Amino acid sequence: MNVPSPYLGTPQNTIAVLNKYHFVFQKRFGQNFLIDTHVLDKIICSAQITREDLVLEIGPGIGTMTQYLAAAAREVVAVEIDKALIPILEDTLSGFENVTVIHGDALKLDIRCLAEEKNQGHPIKVVANLPYYITTPIIMSLFESHVPLDSITIMVQKEVADRIKTGPGSKDYGALSLAVQYYARPELVANVPPNCFMPRPRVGSAVIRLACHREPPVQVEDEKLMFGIIRASFNQRRKTLINGLNNSSELMISKETASATLESMGLPSGIRGEALTLEQFAEFTNRICEKQ
Ligand code: SAM
């Protein structure tokens, strides 16, 4: 990796930057900075970044991964919420002309508009060592707002990686696993232990890559309705699918309609949502649409 020296992915260089700016970690922003060059190399390599790419980095911190991304990509846009990090990023990224730092909340940014402006609507690559509290909202909002995406390569809590990669029958299976399956092909890149971060998080982490589908793997008439059904059926995991749907204020699906639909699919009326595959949720949704 052609990153100018001294770069940041080591404990010594990270401490030097933190001390220079008297930086105080903000727990509420989930700040755990990467200090392991092997992990950084692995992330960049698995993200398959080329000189053609526009990369969006969410939460650059002091710019550790940003330096690696800038060395590999055509252009990097990094969005950081913590004001105290902005002057630090100006310093650590001063050697790169292809980086734009935006001070703001990634959850409020119009990423679709950004992709349109900076990449003429072509698919972008998202790379992030995400604060754990925004992992699911970030992934869901990237997918649901139909940002043109090539892939999302992210560091997440190990437990979230398990949830993303699982199927029916597992306790980790849920709305997130189904959404990811619908929009992308998930792949585990690496497990990352706490000692690769400063400060060390209490839990293990994992890097996953979500390679976004050009076409979804199932055909569904009403995507919004399918995800409404999925959410309702996992909101009350221990309840049957029929009761979950009936209790949802968002959906208008009667017990009779749900039961008849399940029967037409050859499924028992007492089945729980957690037993259905993505294909079955799509089929169930399409049959409900036919009835409406
Ligand atoms: N990328 C850096 C690294 O790998 O060392 C820092 C990763 S740290 C886990 C997460 C970063 O995301 C922090 O810099 C934090 O301030 C920032 N952050 C937290 N919430 C954010 C949000 N809603 N939008 C943008 N950045 C956010």
py3Dmol code that shows the C-alpha trace and the ligand (Angstrom):
import py3Dmol

protein = """\
ATOM      1  CA  MET A   1       0.000   0.000   0.000  1.00  0.00           C
ATOM      2  CA  ASN A   2       1.457   3.348  -1.073  1.00  0.00           C
ATOM      3  CA  VAL A   3       0.662   5.490   1.970  1.00  0.00           C
ATOM      4  CA  PRO A   4       2.940   8.440   2.848  1.00  0.00           C
ATOM      5  CA  SER A   5       5.083   7.861   5.890  1.00  0.00           C
ATOM      6  CA  PRO A   6       4.571   8.369   8.779  1.00  0.00           C
ATOM      7  CA  TYR A   7       1.029   7.096   8.471  1.00  0.00           C
ATOM      8  CA  LEU A   8      -1.359   6.570  11.300  1.00  0.00           C
ATOM      9  CA  GLY A   9      -2.177   2.916  11.630  1.00  0.00           C
ATOM     10  CA  THR A  10       0.259   2.298  14.479  1.00  0.00           C
ATOM     11  CA  PRO A  11      -0.146   2.900  18.224  1.00  0.00           C
ATOM     12  CA  GLN A  12       2.838   5.334  18.331  1.00  0.00           C
ATOM     13  CA  ASN A  13       1.660   7.574  15.503  1.00  0.00           C
ATOM     14  CA  THR A  14      -1.916   7.551  16.757  1.00  0.00           C
ATOM     15  CA  ILE A  15      -0.814   8.569  20.270  1.00  0.00           C
ATOM     16  CA  ALA A  16       1.380  11.331  18.810  1.00  0.00           C
ATOM     17  CA  VAL A  17      -1.606  12.831  16.944  1.00  0.00           C
ATOM     18  CA  LEU A  18      -3.946  12.493  19.927  1.00  0.00           C
ATOM     19  CA  ASN A  19      -1.419  14.194  22.218  1.00  0.00           C
ATOM     20  CA  LYS A  20      -0.654  16.970  19.752  1.00  0.00           C
ATOM     21  CA  TYR A  21      -4.336  17.963  19.740  1.00  0.00           C
ATOM     22  CA  HIS A  22      -5.125  17.019  23.363  1.00  0.00           C
ATOM     23  CA  PHE A  23      -7.920  14.918  21.925  1.00  0.00           C
ATOM     24  CA  VAL A  24     -10.537  13.577  24.345  1.00  0.00           C
ATOM     25  CA  PHE A  25     -12.420  10.440  23.245  1.00  0.00           C
ATOM     26  CA  GLN A  26     -16.198  10.835  23.057  1.00  0.00           C
ATOM     27  CA  LYS A  27     -17.910   7.658  24.157  1.00  0.00           C
ATOM     28  CA  ARG A  28     -21.246   8.790  22.700  1.00  0.00           C
ATOM     29  CA  PHE A  29     -19.712   8.764  19.210  1.00  0.00           C
ATOM     30  CA  GLY A  30     -18.368   5.208  19.542  1.00  0.00           C
ATOM     31  CA  GLN A  31     -14.761   6.264  19.051  1.00  0.00           C
ATOM     32  CA  ASN A  32     -12.386   3.304  18.797  1.00  0.00           C
ATOM     33  CA  PHE A  33      -9.568   4.095  16.410  1.00  0.00           C
ATOM     34  CA  LEU A  34      -7.800   1.409  14.397  1.00  0.00           C
ATOM     35  CA  ILE A  35      -4.129   0.910  15.253  1.00  0.00           C
ATOM     36  CA  ASP A  36      -3.297  -2.196  13.242  1.00  0.00           C
ATOM     37  CA  THR A  37      -1.828  -1.890   9.754  1.00  0.00           C
ATOM     38  CA  HIS A  38      -2.623  -5.523   8.851  1.00  0.00           C
ATOM     39  CA  VAL A  39      -6.325  -4.941   9.499  1.00  0.00           C
ATOM     40  CA  LEU A  40      -6.216  -1.703   7.490  1.00  0.00           C
ATOM     41  CA  ASP A  41      -4.535  -3.463   4.552  1.00  0.00           C
ATOM     42  CA  LYS A  42      -7.119  -6.218   4.712  1.00  0.00           C
ATOM     43  CA  ILE A  43     -10.034  -3.748   4.671  1.00  0.00           C
ATOM     44  CA  ILE A  44      -8.656  -1.811   1.698  1.00  0.00           C
ATOM     45  CA  CYS A  45      -7.803  -4.972  -0.192  1.00  0.00           C
ATOM     46  CA  SER A  46     -11.202  -6.610   0.366  1.00  0.00           C
ATOM     47  CA  ALA A  47     -13.023  -3.389  -0.574  1.00  0.00           C
ATOM     48  CA  GLN A  48     -11.384  -3.771  -4.028  1.00  0.00           C
ATOM     49  CA  ILE A  49     -10.789  -0.049  -4.425  1.00  0.00           C
ATOM     50  CA  THR A  50      -9.390   1.195  -7.707  1.00  0.00           C
ATOM     51  CA  ARG A  51      -8.332   4.572  -9.137  1.00  0.00           C
ATOM     52  CA  GLU A  52     -11.789   4.826 -10.719  1.00  0.00           C
ATOM     53  CA  ASP A  53     -13.655   4.776  -7.417  1.00  0.00           C
ATOM     54  CA  LEU A  54     -15.443   7.345  -5.348  1.00  0.00           C
ATOM     55  CA  VAL A  55     -15.331   6.098  -1.767  1.00  0.00           C
ATOM     56  CA  LEU A  56     -17.564   7.323   1.014  1.00  0.00           C
ATOM     57  CA  GLU A  57     -16.032   6.859   4.439  1.00  0.00           C
ATOM     58  CA  ILE A  58     -18.324   7.196   7.423  1.00  0.00           C
ATOM     59  CA  GLY A  59     -16.575   8.308  10.617  1.00  0.00           C
ATOM     60  CA  PRO A  60     -12.923   8.892   9.622  1.00  0.00           C
ATOM     61  CA  GLY A  61     -11.798   9.603  13.219  1.00  0.00           C
ATOM     62  CA  ILE A  62      -8.261  10.999  12.986  1.00  0.00           C
ATOM     63  CA  GLY A  63      -8.009   9.903   9.350  1.00  0.00           C
ATOM     64  CA  THR A  64      -6.249   6.564   9.783  1.00  0.00           C
ATOM     65  CA  MET A  65      -8.219   4.563   7.237  1.00  0.00           C
ATOM     66  CA  THR A  66      -8.840   7.698   5.147  1.00  0.00           C
ATOM     67  CA  GLN A  67      -5.120   7.851   4.324  1.00  0.00           C
ATOM     68  CA  TYR A  68      -5.228   4.290   3.027  1.00  0.00           C
ATOM     69  CA  LEU A  69      -8.418   4.949   1.074  1.00  0.00           C
ATOM     70  CA  ALA A  70      -7.021   8.131  -0.461  1.00  0.00           C
ATOM     71  CA  ALA A  71      -3.907   6.280  -1.591  1.00  0.00           C
ATOM     72  CA  ALA A  72      -6.063   3.726  -3.419  1.00  0.00           C
ATOM     73  CA  ALA A  73      -9.124   5.604  -4.729  1.00  0.00           C
ATOM     74  CA  ARG A  74      -9.849   8.394  -7.214  1.00  0.00           C
ATOM     75  CA  GLU A  75     -11.676  10.403  -4.593  1.00  0.00           C
ATOM     76  CA  VAL A  76     -12.714  10.015  -0.962  1.00  0.00           C
ATOM     77  CA  VAL A  77     -15.518  11.808   0.853  1.00  0.00           C
ATOM     78  CA  ALA A  78     -15.296  11.376   4.621  1.00  0.00           C
ATOM     79  CA  VAL A  79     -18.154  12.357   6.947  1.00  0.00           C
ATOM     80  CA  GLU A  80     -17.262  12.978  10.587  1.00  0.00           C
ATOM     81  CA  ILE A  81     -19.684  14.058  13.316  1.00  0.00           C
ATOM     82  CA  ASP A  82     -17.159  15.158  15.962  1.00  0.00           C
ATOM     83  CA  LYS A  83     -16.144  18.810  15.478  1.00  0.00           C
ATOM     84  CA  ALA A  84     -12.954  18.276  17.496  1.00  0.00           C
ATOM     85  CA  LEU A  85     -11.689  15.889  14.815  1.00  0.00           C
ATOM     86  CA  ILE A  86     -12.015  18.325  11.904  1.00  0.00           C
ATOM     87  CA  PRO A  87      -8.739  20.266  12.504  1.00  0.00           C
ATOM     88  CA  ILE A  88      -6.970  16.956  13.129  1.00  0.00           C
ATOM     89  CA  LEU A  89      -8.231  15.601   9.802  1.00  0.00           C
ATOM     90  CA  GLU A  90      -7.067  18.782   8.032  1.00  0.00           C
ATOM     91  CA  ASP A  91      -3.602  18.046   9.382  1.00  0.00           C
ATOM     92  CA  THR A  92      -3.403  14.260   8.859  1.00  0.00           C
ATOM     93  CA  LEU A  93      -4.914  14.430   5.373  1.00  0.00           C
ATOM     94  CA  SER A  94      -3.024  17.529   4.201  1.00  0.00           C
ATOM     95  CA  GLY A  95      -0.853  15.380   1.913  1.00  0.00           C
ATOM     96  CA  PHE A  96      -3.862  14.177  -0.082  1.00  0.00           C
ATOM     97  CA  GLU A  97      -5.626  16.257  -2.695  1.00  0.00           C
ATOM     98  CA  ASN A  98      -8.394  13.766  -3.369  1.00  0.00           C
ATOM     99  CA  VAL A  99     -10.122  13.885   0.046  1.00  0.00           C
ATOM    100  CA  THR A 100     -13.104  16.020   1.085  1.00  0.00           C
ATOM    101  CA  VAL A 101     -14.044  16.041   4.754  1.00  0.00           C
ATOM    102  CA  ILE A 102     -17.645  16.862   5.625  1.00  0.00           C
ATOM    103  CA  HIS A 103     -18.488  17.784   9.192  1.00  0.00           C
ATOM    104  CA  GLY A 104     -21.898  16.271   9.919  1.00  0.00           C
ATOM    105  CA  ASP A 105     -24.045  13.326  10.832  1.00  0.00           C
ATOM    106  CA  ALA A 106     -23.878  10.561   8.222  1.00  0.00           C
ATOM    107  CA  LEU A 107     -27.457   9.600   9.081  1.00  0.00           C
ATOM    108  CA  LYS A 108     -28.670  13.019   7.977  1.00  0.00           C
ATOM    109  CA  LEU A 109     -26.541  13.358   4.852  1.00  0.00           C
ATOM    110  CA  ASP A 110     -28.212  13.011   1.445  1.00  0.00           C
ATOM    111  CA  ILE A 111     -25.861  10.293   0.198  1.00  0.00           C
ATOM    112  CA  ARG A 112     -27.859   9.749  -2.974  1.00  0.00           C
ATOM    113  CA  CYS A 113     -27.364  13.374  -3.918  1.00  0.00           C
ATOM    114  CA  LEU A 114     -23.665  13.106  -3.091  1.00  0.00           C
ATOM    115  CA  ALA A 115     -23.278  10.057  -5.363  1.00  0.00           C
ATOM    116  CA  GLU A 116     -25.095  11.927  -8.103  1.00  0.00           C
ATOM    117  CA  GLU A 117     -22.919  15.047  -7.773  1.00  0.00           C
ATOM    118  CA  LYS A 118     -19.540  13.427  -7.291  1.00  0.00           C
ATOM    119  CA  ASN A 119     -19.932  10.199  -9.247  1.00  0.00           C
ATOM    120  CA  GLN A 120     -22.591  11.055 -11.846  1.00  0.00           C
ATOM    121  CA  GLY A 121     -24.910   8.493 -10.262  1.00  0.00           C
ATOM    122  CA  HIS A 122     -22.473   5.598 -10.800  1.00  0.00           C
ATOM    123  CA  PRO A 123     -22.215   3.084  -7.943  1.00  0.00           C
ATOM    124  CA  ILE A 124     -20.034   4.214  -5.059  1.00  0.00           C
ATOM    125  CA  LYS A 125     -18.092   2.148  -2.501  1.00  0.00           C
ATOM    126  CA  VAL A 126     -18.771   2.710   1.165  1.00  0.00           C
ATOM    127  CA  VAL A 127     -16.040   1.839   3.641  1.00  0.00           C
ATOM    128  CA  ALA A 128     -16.353   2.425   7.366  1.00  0.00           C
ATOM    129  CA  ASN A 129     -15.217   1.439  10.795  1.00  0.00           C
ATOM    130  CA  LEU A 130     -18.676   2.156  12.114  1.00  0.00           C
ATOM    131  CA  PRO A 131     -19.666   3.268  15.565  1.00  0.00           C
ATOM    132  CA  TYR A 132     -21.737   0.322  16.709  1.00  0.00           C
ATOM    133  CA  TYR A 133     -24.792   2.356  17.632  1.00  0.00           C
ATOM    134  CA  ILE A 134     -25.386   3.421  14.030  1.00  0.00           C
ATOM    135  CA  THR A 135     -24.532   0.183  12.224  1.00  0.00           C
ATOM    136  CA  THR A 136     -28.080  -0.960  11.482  1.00  0.00           C
ATOM    137  CA  PRO A 137     -29.533   2.503  10.689  1.00  0.00           C
ATOM    138  CA  ILE A 138     -26.626   3.260   8.343  1.00  0.00           C
ATOM    139  CA  ILE A 139     -26.889  -0.045   6.474  1.00  0.00           C
ATOM    140  CA  MET A 140     -30.671   0.205   6.227  1.00  0.00           C
ATOM    141  CA  SER A 141     -30.694   3.829   5.118  1.00  0.00           C
ATOM    142  CA  LEU A 142     -28.065   3.177   2.422  1.00  0.00           C
ATOM    143  CA  PHE A 143     -30.172   0.327   1.070  1.00  0.00           C
ATOM    144  CA  GLU A 144     -33.629   1.815   1.469  1.00  0.00           C
ATOM    145  CA  SER A 145     -32.777   5.194  -0.022  1.00  0.00           C
ATOM    146  CA  HIS A 146     -31.510   3.372  -3.119  1.00  0.00           C
ATOM    147  CA  VAL A 147     -28.101   5.030  -3.156  1.00  0.00           C
ATOM    148  CA  PRO A 148     -26.241   3.637  -6.191  1.00  0.00           C
ATOM    149  CA  LEU A 149     -23.924   1.228  -4.396  1.00  0.00           C
ATOM    150  CA  ASP A 150     -21.204  -1.153  -5.520  1.00  0.00           C
ATOM    151  CA  SER A 151     -20.341  -2.456  -2.077  1.00  0.00           C
ATOM    152  CA  ILE A 152     -20.242  -1.662   1.615  1.00  0.00           C
ATOM    153  CA  THR A 153     -17.163  -2.803   3.510  1.00  0.00           C
ATOM    154  CA  ILE A 154     -17.610  -2.255   7.216  1.00  0.00           C
ATOM    155  CA  MET A 155     -16.245  -3.033  10.620  1.00  0.00           C
ATOM    156  CA  VAL A 156     -19.105  -4.100  12.850  1.00  0.00           C
ATOM    157  CA  GLN A 157     -19.590  -5.713  16.219  1.00  0.00           C
ATOM    158  CA  LYS A 158     -18.979  -9.474  15.869  1.00  0.00           C
ATOM    159  CA  GLU A 159     -22.545 -10.111  16.972  1.00  0.00           C
ATOM    160  CA  VAL A 160     -23.921  -7.925  14.144  1.00  0.00           C
ATOM    161  CA  ALA A 161     -21.794  -9.815  11.609  1.00  0.00           C
ATOM    162  CA  ASP A 162     -23.372 -13.049  12.888  1.00  0.00           C
ATOM    163  CA  ARG A 163     -26.849 -11.549  12.527  1.00  0.00           C
ATOM    164  CA  ILE A 164     -26.138 -10.436   8.988  1.00  0.00           C
ATOM    165  CA  LYS A 165     -24.860 -13.775   7.779  1.00  0.00           C
ATOM    166  CA  THR A 166     -27.444 -16.101   9.248  1.00  0.00           C
ATOM    167  CA  GLY A 167     -30.615 -17.841   7.961  1.00  0.00           C
ATOM    168  CA  PRO A 168     -33.931 -19.164   9.360  1.00  0.00           C
ATOM    169  CA  GLY A 169     -33.748 -21.240  12.512  1.00  0.00           C
ATOM    170  CA  SER A 170     -30.922 -19.274  14.132  1.00  0.00           C
ATOM    171  CA  LYS A 171     -31.537 -16.953  17.087  1.00  0.00           C
ATOM    172  CA  ASP A 172     -29.585 -14.264  15.209  1.00  0.00           C
ATOM    173  CA  TYR A 173     -31.904 -14.370  12.179  1.00  0.00           C
ATOM    174  CA  GLY A 174     -33.942 -11.187  11.826  1.00  0.00           C
ATOM    175  CA  ALA A 175     -34.964  -8.169   9.783  1.00  0.00           C
ATOM    176  CA  LEU A 176     -31.322  -7.122   9.256  1.00  0.00           C
ATOM    177  CA  SER A 177     -30.292 -10.544   7.866  1.00  0.00           C
ATOM    178  CA  LEU A 178     -33.214 -10.468   5.432  1.00  0.00           C
ATOM    179  CA  ALA A 179     -32.593  -6.890   4.302  1.00  0.00           C
ATOM    180  CA  VAL A 180     -28.929  -7.613   3.671  1.00  0.00           C
ATOM    181  CA  GLN A 181     -29.783 -10.796   1.723  1.00  0.00           C
ATOM    182  CA  TYR A 182     -32.245  -8.867  -0.405  1.00  0.00           C
ATOM    183  CA  TYR A 183     -29.845  -6.087  -1.297  1.00  0.00           C
ATOM    184  CA  ALA A 184     -26.416  -7.733  -1.170  1.00  0.00           C
ATOM    185  CA  ARG A 185     -24.219 -10.803  -0.826  1.00  0.00           C
ATOM    186  CA  PRO A 186     -22.513 -10.736   2.583  1.00  0.00           C
ATOM    187  CA  GLU A 187     -18.994 -12.032   3.056  1.00  0.00           C
ATOM    188  CA  LEU A 188     -16.923 -12.177   6.245  1.00  0.00           C
ATOM    189  CA  VAL A 189     -13.533 -10.583   5.612  1.00  0.00           C
ATOM    190  CA  ALA A 190     -11.869 -10.886   9.030  1.00  0.00           C
ATOM    191  CA  ASN A 191     -12.464 -11.166  12.727  1.00  0.00           C
ATOM    192  CA  VAL A 192     -10.783  -8.299  14.556  1.00  0.00           C
ATOM    193  CA  PRO A 193      -9.853  -8.550  18.261  1.00  0.00           C
ATOM    194  CA  PRO A 194     -10.185  -5.596  20.698  1.00  0.00           C
ATOM    195  CA  ASN A 195      -6.403  -4.994  20.827  1.00  0.00           C
ATOM    196  CA  CYS A 196      -6.476  -3.621  17.251  1.00  0.00           C
ATOM    197  CA  PHE A 197      -8.245  -0.470  18.524  1.00  0.00           C
ATOM    198  CA  MET A 198      -7.535   2.474  20.766  1.00  0.00           C
ATOM    199  CA  PRO A 199      -9.273   2.516  23.200  1.00  0.00           C
ATOM    200  CA  ARG A 200     -10.099  -1.189  23.211  1.00  0.00           C
ATOM    201  CA  PRO A 201     -13.809  -1.975  22.806  1.00  0.00           C
ATOM    202  CA  ARG A 202     -15.374  -4.478  25.199  1.00  0.00           C
ATOM    203  CA  VAL A 203     -16.568  -6.719  22.367  1.00  0.00           C
ATOM    204  CA  GLY A 204     -15.010  -8.456  19.368  1.00  0.00           C
ATOM    205  CA  SER A 205     -15.406  -6.950  15.904  1.00  0.00           C
ATOM    206  CA  ALA A 206     -15.541  -8.234  12.357  1.00  0.00           C
ATOM    207  CA  VAL A 207     -15.087  -6.756   8.908  1.00  0.00           C
ATOM    208  CA  ILE A 208     -17.784  -7.719   6.444  1.00  0.00           C
ATOM    209  CA  ARG A 209     -18.203  -6.880   2.798  1.00  0.00           C
ATOM    210  CA  LEU A 210     -21.657  -6.520   1.314  1.00  0.00           C
ATOM    211  CA  ALA A 211     -21.454  -6.841  -2.460  1.00  0.00           C
ATOM    212  CA  CYS A 212     -24.613  -5.152  -3.675  1.00  0.00           C
ATOM    213  CA  HIS A 213     -26.862  -7.036  -6.092  1.00  0.00           C
ATOM    214  CA  ARG A 214     -27.560  -5.469  -9.473  1.00  0.00           C
ATOM    215  CA  GLU A 215     -30.962  -7.204  -9.329  1.00  0.00           C
ATOM    216  CA  PRO A 216     -32.554  -8.454  -6.108  1.00  0.00           C
ATOM    217  CA  PRO A 217     -32.539 -12.271  -5.758  1.00  0.00           C
ATOM    218  CA  VAL A 218     -36.359 -12.383  -5.429  1.00  0.00           C
ATOM    219  CA  GLN A 219     -39.104 -10.572  -7.317  1.00  0.00           C
ATOM    220  CA  VAL A 220     -41.434  -8.660  -5.060  1.00  0.00           C
ATOM    221  CA  GLU A 221     -44.366  -6.464  -6.077  1.00  0.00           C
ATOM    222  CA  ASP A 222     -44.127  -4.097  -3.135  1.00  0.00           C
ATOM    223  CA  GLU A 223     -40.727  -3.882  -1.447  1.00  0.00           C
ATOM    224  CA  LYS A 224     -41.991  -1.527   1.246  1.00  0.00           C
ATOM    225  CA  LEU A 225     -44.808  -3.877   2.171  1.00  0.00           C
ATOM    226  CA  MET A 226     -42.418  -6.860   2.321  1.00  0.00           C
ATOM    227  CA  PHE A 227     -40.125  -5.062   4.770  1.00  0.00           C
ATOM    228  CA  GLY A 228     -43.166  -3.932   6.781  1.00  0.00           C
ATOM    229  CA  ILE A 229     -44.220  -7.593   7.037  1.00  0.00           C
ATOM    230  CA  ILE A 230     -40.685  -8.674   7.943  1.00  0.00           C
ATOM    231  CA  ARG A 231     -40.386  -6.004  10.652  1.00  0.00           C
ATOM    232  CA  ALA A 232     -43.792  -6.876  12.111  1.00  0.00           C
ATOM    233  CA  SER A 233     -42.996 -10.575  12.237  1.00  0.00           C
ATOM    234  CA  PHE A 234     -39.689 -10.033  14.059  1.00  0.00           C
ATOM    235  CA  ASN A 235     -40.998  -7.343  16.411  1.00  0.00           C
ATOM    236  CA  GLN A 236     -42.564 -10.089  18.467  1.00  0.00           C
ATOM    237  CA  ARG A 237     -40.327 -13.067  17.784  1.00  0.00           C
ATOM    238  CA  ARG A 238     -42.175 -15.484  20.042  1.00  0.00           C
ATOM    239  CA  LYS A 239     -45.521 -14.786  18.398  1.00  0.00           C
ATOM    240  CA  THR A 240     -46.842 -16.464  15.287  1.00  0.00           C
ATOM    241  CA  LEU A 241     -46.519 -14.610  11.986  1.00  0.00           C
ATOM    242  CA  ILE A 242     -50.286 -14.104  11.924  1.00  0.00           C
ATOM    243  CA  ASN A 243     -50.370 -12.482  15.382  1.00  0.00           C
ATOM    244  CA  GLY A 244     -47.305 -10.374  14.626  1.00  0.00           C
ATOM    245  CA  LEU A 245     -49.007  -8.962  11.521  1.00  0.00           C
ATOM    246  CA  ASN A 246     -52.306  -8.491  13.292  1.00  0.00           C
ATOM    247  CA  ASN A 247     -50.623  -6.510  16.103  1.00  0.00           C
ATOM    248  CA  SER A 248     -48.837  -4.161  13.707  1.00  0.00           C
ATOM    249  CA  SER A 249     -50.225  -0.644  13.505  1.00  0.00           C
ATOM    250  CA  GLU A 250     -48.382  -0.127  10.220  1.00  0.00           C
ATOM    251  CA  LEU A 251     -50.079  -3.001   8.316  1.00  0.00           C
ATOM    252  CA  MET A 252     -53.716  -3.809   7.560  1.00  0.00           C
ATOM    253  CA  ILE A 253     -53.551  -7.570   7.194  1.00  0.00           C
ATOM    254  CA  SER A 254     -56.347  -9.458   8.924  1.00  0.00           C
ATOM    255  CA  LYS A 255     -55.808 -12.823  10.601  1.00  0.00           C
ATOM    256  CA  GLU A 256     -58.086 -14.431   8.002  1.00  0.00           C
ATOM    257  CA  THR A 257     -56.129 -13.045   5.036  1.00  0.00           C
ATOM    258  CA  ALA A 258     -52.782 -14.003   6.574  1.00  0.00           C
ATOM    259  CA  SER A 259     -53.996 -17.498   7.424  1.00  0.00           C
ATOM    260  CA  ALA A 260     -55.478 -18.116   3.952  1.00  0.00           C
ATOM    261  CA  THR A 261     -52.252 -16.847   2.352  1.00  0.00           C
ATOM    262  CA  LEU A 262     -50.073 -19.146   4.431  1.00  0.00           C
ATOM    263  CA  GLU A 263     -52.365 -22.059   3.620  1.00  0.00           C
ATOM    264  CA  SER A 264     -52.139 -21.296  -0.107  1.00  0.00           C
ATOM    265  CA  MET A 265     -48.355 -21.512   0.231  1.00  0.00           C
ATOM    266  CA  GLY A 266     -48.603 -24.868   2.015  1.00  0.00           C
ATOM    267  CA  LEU A 267     -47.380 -23.380   5.328  1.00  0.00           C
ATOM    268  CA  PRO A 268     -48.992 -23.980   8.752  1.00  0.00           C
ATOM    269  CA  SER A 269     -51.029 -21.079  10.149  1.00  0.00           C
ATOM    270  CA  GLY A 270     -49.082 -21.305  13.445  1.00  0.00           C
ATOM    271  CA  ILE A 271     -45.714 -20.674  11.783  1.00  0.00           C
ATOM    272  CA  ARG A 272     -43.434 -17.966  13.221  1.00  0.00           C
ATOM    273  CA  GLY A 273     -41.839 -15.317  11.025  1.00  0.00           C
ATOM    274  CA  GLU A 274     -38.378 -16.523  12.039  1.00  0.00           C
ATOM    275  CA  ALA A 275     -39.020 -19.780  10.116  1.00  0.00           C
ATOM    276  CA  LEU A 276     -39.567 -18.075   6.744  1.00  0.00           C
ATOM    277  CA  THR A 277     -36.887 -17.576   4.115  1.00  0.00           C
ATOM    278  CA  LEU A 278     -36.547 -14.416   2.025  1.00  0.00           C
ATOM    279  CA  GLU A 279     -38.189 -16.246  -0.898  1.00  0.00           C
ATOM    280  CA  GLN A 280     -41.162 -17.130   1.314  1.00  0.00           C
ATOM    281  CA  PHE A 281     -41.521 -13.549   2.613  1.00  0.00           C
ATOM    282  CA  ALA A 282     -41.505 -12.340  -1.017  1.00  0.00           C
ATOM    283  CA  GLU A 283     -44.089 -14.908  -2.062  1.00  0.00           C
ATOM    284  CA  PHE A 284     -46.275 -14.127   0.960  1.00  0.00           C
ATOM    285  CA  THR A 285     -46.093 -10.394   0.106  1.00  0.00           C
ATOM    286  CA  ASN A 286     -46.935 -10.987  -3.563  1.00  0.00           C
ATOM    287  CA  ARG A 287     -49.963 -13.101  -2.611  1.00  0.00           C
ATOM    288  CA  ILE A 288     -51.146 -10.396  -0.176  1.00  0.00           C
ATOM    289  CA  CYS A 289     -50.743  -7.793  -2.957  1.00  0.00           C
ATOM    290  CA  GLU A 290     -52.920  -9.910  -5.279  1.00  0.00           C
ATOM    291  CA  LYS A 291     -55.665  -9.904  -2.644  1.00  0.00           C
ATOM    292  CA  GLN A 292     -55.608  -6.108  -2.092  1.00  0.00           C
TER     293      GLN A 292
END
"""
ligand_1 = """\
27
SAM
N -12.360 5.384 10.990
C -11.614 5.644 12.213
C -10.692 4.491 12.495
O -10.915 3.422 11.915
O -9.767 4.647 13.286
C -12.566 5.906 13.392
C -13.583 4.830 13.682
S -14.538 5.101 15.123
C -15.087 3.463 15.474
C -16.056 5.801 14.551
C -15.986 7.243 14.061
O -17.290 7.642 13.593
C -15.607 8.269 15.107
O -14.664 9.153 14.578
C -16.922 9.012 15.412
O -16.726 10.343 15.867
C -17.616 8.946 14.065
N -19.088 9.026 14.100
C -19.929 8.592 15.073
N -21.224 8.803 14.748
C -21.205 9.379 13.515
C -22.224 9.848 12.636
N -23.521 9.743 12.955
N -21.852 10.405 11.456
C -20.533 10.522 11.136
N -19.527 10.102 11.931
C -19.848 9.531 13.098
"""
view = py3Dmol.view(width=600, height=400)
view.addModel(protein, "pdb")
view.setStyle({"model": 0}, {"cartoon": {"style": "trace"}})
view.addModel(ligand_1, "xyz")
view.setStyle({"model": 1}, {"stick": {}})
view.zoomTo()
view.show()
